[in-house]
Amino acid sequence: MRVLLPLILTTWVTSGNVLAGVNQPLGAIAPKSKSLVSPTLPVKPKVVQPKWQIYKSPDGWFSILMPGIPQSRSQVQKTSMGEITLNEILVQPPQQEVAYVVTYNEFPYDYARMTNPQKILDQAQSLALQTTRSNLVSQRNIRSSNGHPGKEIKYINAVGKLTTNRMYVADGRLYQVMAIVSKKQRQSLSKTITGYLNSFQLVLKR
């Protein structure tokens, strides 16, 4: 566990920094043209609303609603247990200060069979807080829609970004379903984030 979980946390570090620039301007605002824009009719920027659609993992083991087509990447890490593949999918809607992230990795069979799922979840929580230098806001035990053990934790980092992370241990894998939102948009996106988290479905095929 001491060897494996820090590797898993590399995806958390990436996710924690994914909104590093949300407090920066989205771009320079072009000056108004006196000949084209009336001073009494200010031009409001058009907000692009993301189109939500069901994302299914390539192996068919889970599905989730995502606001657009996610970026995906995988990284193979060598550990004392053997090679571990870390997988991540990510969507950052335009003009919104939020990121939707799902990560998952598969444990070696013997390790997954012998280790208590709650122990994996508790240690993953501890490392997540340490790695992102965040303060825990809340925690609760949960279960997936088909009964696998899980845990929801919420934590805030030094610049006020709130991460809601639902972790599940299922059939030798650790899944993390995360939403990372800025302090500015935390309230306005609250219901959207809840809907995203609730849409996660495990469909195991073993």
C-alpha positions as CSV (number, residue, x, y, z in Angstrom):
1,M,0.0,0.0,0.0
2,R,2.8,2.4,0.8
3,V,4.2,1.8,-2.6
4,L,1.0,1.7,-4.7
5,L,-1.2,4.5,-3.4
6,P,1.3,7.3,-3.9
7,L,1.3,6.3,-7.6
8,I,-2.4,6.5,-7.6
9,L,-2.2,9.9,-6.1
10,T,-0.3,11.2,-9.1
11,T,-3.6,11.4,-10.9
12,W,-5.1,13.3,-7.9
13,V,-2.2,15.8,-8.1
14,T,-3.0,16.4,-11.7
15,S,-6.7,16.7,-11.0
16,G,-6.0,19.1,-8.1
17,N,-4.0,21.4,-10.3
18,V,-6.3,21.2,-13.3
19,L,-8.1,24.4,-12.2
20,A,-4.8,26.2,-11.5
21,G,-5.7,28.9,-13.9
22,V,-9.4,29.4,-13.1
23,N,-8.7,32.7,-11.4
24,Q,-6.9,34.1,-14.4
25,P,-8.8,36.1,-17.1
26,L,-10.4,34.0,-19.8
27,G,-8.9,36.4,-22.4
28,A,-8.5,40.0,-23.2
29,I,-11.8,41.8,-23.8
30,A,-11.8,43.6,-27.1
31,P,-12.5,47.3,-26.9
32,K,-15.9,48.4,-28.0
33,S,-16.3,49.9,-31.4
34,K,-18.1,53.2,-31.3
35,S,-19.4,52.7,-34.8
36,L,-20.8,49.2,-34.1
37,V,-21.8,49.1,-30.4
38,S,-24.3,51.4,-28.8
39,P,-23.3,52.6,-25.3
40,T,-26.9,51.9,-24.2
41,L,-26.8,48.3,-25.4
42,P,-23.8,46.6,-23.8
43,V,-22.8,43.3,-25.4
44,K,-23.1,40.3,-23.0
45,P,-20.7,37.4,-23.5
46,K,-22.3,34.3,-24.7
47,V,-22.1,31.4,-22.3
48,V,-21.5,28.1,-24.0
49,Q,-23.7,25.4,-22.3
50,P,-22.0,22.0,-22.4
51,K,-23.9,19.1,-23.9
52,W,-24.1,16.2,-21.4
53,Q,-23.8,12.7,-22.7
54,I,-23.2,9.2,-21.4
55,Y,-19.6,8.1,-21.4
56,K,-18.8,4.4,-21.3
57,S,-15.4,3.1,-20.4
58,P,-13.6,1.2,-23.1
59,D,-13.9,-2.0,-21.2
60,G,-17.6,-1.4,-20.5
61,W,-17.1,-1.6,-16.7
62,F,-18.7,1.8,-15.9
63,S,-20.7,4.7,-17.3
64,I,-21.2,8.3,-16.3
65,L,-22.7,11.5,-17.6
66,M,-20.0,13.9,-18.8
67,P,-20.4,17.5,-20.3
68,G,-18.8,16.8,-23.7
69,I,-16.2,14.4,-25.0
70,P,-13.6,13.7,-22.3
71,Q,-9.8,13.7,-22.7
72,S,-8.4,10.3,-21.6
73,R,-4.9,9.1,-20.8
74,S,-3.3,6.0,-19.2
75,Q,0.1,5.5,-17.6
76,V,1.8,2.3,-16.6
77,Q,3.8,2.3,-13.4
78,K,6.1,-0.5,-12.2
79,T,5.7,-1.4,-8.5
80,S,6.7,-4.2,-6.2
81,M,3.3,-5.7,-7.0
82,G,3.9,-5.6,-10.7
83,E,2.8,-3.2,-13.4
84,I,-0.2,-0.9,-12.5
85,T,-2.1,1.0,-15.1
86,L,-3.6,4.4,-14.0
87,N,-6.4,5.6,-16.2
88,E,-8.0,9.1,-16.2
89,I,-10.8,10.8,-18.1
90,L,-11.3,14.6,-17.8
91,V,-13.7,17.3,-19.0
92,Q,-13.4,21.0,-18.4
93,P,-16.4,22.8,-19.9
94,P,-15.6,26.2,-21.5
95,Q,-16.3,29.3,-19.5
96,Q,-16.8,27.3,-16.4
97,E,-14.4,27.0,-13.4
98,V,-15.0,23.3,-12.9
99,A,-13.4,20.0,-13.9
100,Y,-15.0,16.6,-14.0
101,V,-12.6,13.7,-13.5
102,V,-12.8,10.0,-13.2
103,T,-9.7,7.9,-12.4
104,Y,-9.4,4.1,-11.9
105,N,-6.7,1.5,-11.5
106,E,-6.7,-2.2,-11.1
107,F,-4.9,-3.9,-8.2
108,P,-3.1,-7.2,-8.5
109,Y,-5.5,-10.1,-7.8
110,D,-3.9,-11.3,-4.5
111,Y,-3.7,-7.8,-3.1
112,A,-7.3,-7.0,-3.9
113,R,-8.5,-10.3,-2.4
114,M,-6.6,-10.0,0.9
115,T,-7.0,-6.3,1.6
116,N,-10.1,-4.8,3.3
117,P,-11.8,-2.3,1.0
118,Q,-12.4,0.1,3.9
119,K,-8.7,0.2,4.6
120,I,-8.0,1.1,1.0
121,L,-10.6,3.9,1.1
122,D,-9.3,5.3,4.4
123,Q,-5.7,5.4,3.3
124,A,-6.6,6.8,0.0
125,Q,-8.5,9.6,1.8
126,S,-5.5,10.4,4.0
127,L,-3.1,10.5,1.0
128,A,-5.5,12.7,-1.0
129,L,-5.6,15.3,1.7
130,Q,-1.8,15.3,2.2
131,T,-1.0,15.4,-1.5
132,T,-3.4,18.3,-2.4
133,R,-2.7,20.1,0.9
134,S,-6.4,20.4,1.6
135,N,-8.6,20.5,4.6
136,L,-11.3,17.9,5.0
137,V,-14.9,19.3,5.0
138,S,-16.9,16.2,5.3
139,Q,-16.8,12.4,4.9
140,R,-19.3,9.6,4.7
141,N,-19.5,6.0,3.8
142,I,-21.5,5.2,0.6
143,R,-22.2,2.3,-1.7
144,S,-22.4,2.1,-5.5
145,S,-25.7,1.5,-7.1
146,N,-24.9,-2.2,-7.2
147,G,-23.7,-2.5,-3.6
148,H,-19.9,-2.0,-3.7
149,P,-18.3,-0.2,-0.8
150,G,-17.3,3.5,-1.2
151,K,-16.6,6.7,0.5
152,E,-17.4,10.3,-0.3
153,I,-15.0,13.0,0.9
154,K,-15.1,16.8,0.4
155,Y,-12.0,18.9,0.8
156,I,-10.8,22.5,0.2
157,N,-7.4,23.6,-0.8
158,A,-5.6,26.8,0.0
159,V,-7.2,28.8,-2.8
160,G,-10.7,27.7,-2.0
161,K,-11.2,25.0,-4.7
162,L,-13.6,22.4,-3.5
163,T,-13.2,18.8,-4.5
164,T,-16.0,16.2,-4.0
165,N,-14.5,12.8,-4.5
166,R,-16.5,9.6,-4.4
167,M,-14.3,6.5,-4.2
168,Y,-15.3,2.9,-4.8
169,V,-13.6,-0.4,-4.4
170,A,-15.1,-3.0,-6.8
171,D,-13.7,-6.3,-8.1
172,G,-10.1,-5.4,-7.7
173,R,-10.3,-1.8,-8.8
174,L,-10.3,1.6,-7.1
175,Y,-12.5,4.2,-8.8
176,Q,-12.5,7.9,-8.1
177,V,-15.3,10.2,-9.3
178,M,-14.4,13.8,-8.7
179,A,-15.7,17.3,-9.3
180,I,-13.3,20.2,-8.7
181,V,-14.9,23.6,-8.6
182,S,-13.7,27.1,-7.8
183,K,-15.0,29.1,-4.8
184,K,-16.7,31.5,-7.2
185,Q,-18.9,28.9,-8.9
186,R,-19.3,26.4,-6.1
187,Q,-22.9,27.4,-5.3
188,S,-24.1,27.9,-8.9
189,L,-22.8,24.5,-10.0
190,S,-23.8,22.5,-6.9
191,K,-26.8,20.8,-8.4
192,T,-25.0,20.0,-11.6
193,I,-22.1,18.4,-9.7
194,T,-24.5,16.3,-7.6
195,G,-26.2,15.1,-10.8
196,Y,-22.8,14.2,-12.3
197,L,-21.7,12.2,-9.2
198,N,-25.1,10.4,-9.0
199,S,-24.9,9.3,-12.6
200,F,-21.8,7.0,-12.1
201,Q,-22.8,3.4,-12.7
202,L,-20.7,0.3,-12.2
203,V,-21.4,-2.4,-14.8
204,L,-18.8,-5.1,-14.0
205,K,-18.4,-7.9,-16.5
206,R,-16.3,-10.5,-14.7
